[in-house]
Amino acid sequence: MCLAIPMRVESVEGHLARCQAKGVFRDVSLFMLQDEPVAVGDYVMVHVGYAIQKVAEAEARSAWELYDQLLAANGPGDSPPS
């Protein structure tokens, strides 16, 4: 199973963006979005270090709500469902 994480773009330098989600920062390649302008404040779906799609803020928040529900349902120390 593959999982992409929604992250907010904090800065852009060429094809590299500094993104954050829930206080975690990552350097993310924008190479796969070359034909689509990405700016500070945009939200992108990140998979293995690459931004693969731009999304609306509402979509990013909705995805995080689902992820939070999944994590809460598992309880502390439980491993995610397979």
C-alpha positions, -999 to +999 in steps of 0.1 A: +000+000+000+013+035-009+005+065+011+009+102+003+010+128+030-005+163+025+020+190+033+021+228+032+048+245+011+069+268+033+095+278+007+105+270-028+140+271-044+140+258-080+126+222-080+130+219-042+104+229-016+106+230+022+072+216+033+056+210+067+028+189+082+019+187+119+052+204+129+074+180+108+095+196+080+108+179+049+127+189+018+105+177-011+113+174-048+090+193-071+104+175-102+072+157-109+052+190-109+075+208-133+046+219-155+025+232-126+036+263-106+040+256-069+041+286-045+045+292-007+012+283+009+002+257-016-006+221-004+010+191-021+007+154-016+041+140-008+052+104-015+087+092-008+101+127-010+083+138-042+054+162-045+030+142-067+000+164-068-013+198-057-044+198-035-067+223-020-063+232+016-097+216+024-086+183+008-053+184+029-073+190+061-097+162+052-069+137+046-053+146+080-086+142+098-089+106+083-052+098+092-058+111+128-089+089+131-070+058+119-042+065+143-066+071+172-085+038+164-053+019+166-045+031+200-010+038+214+016+011+206-006-007+181+007-012+146-013+000+117-037-025+100-022-045+071 
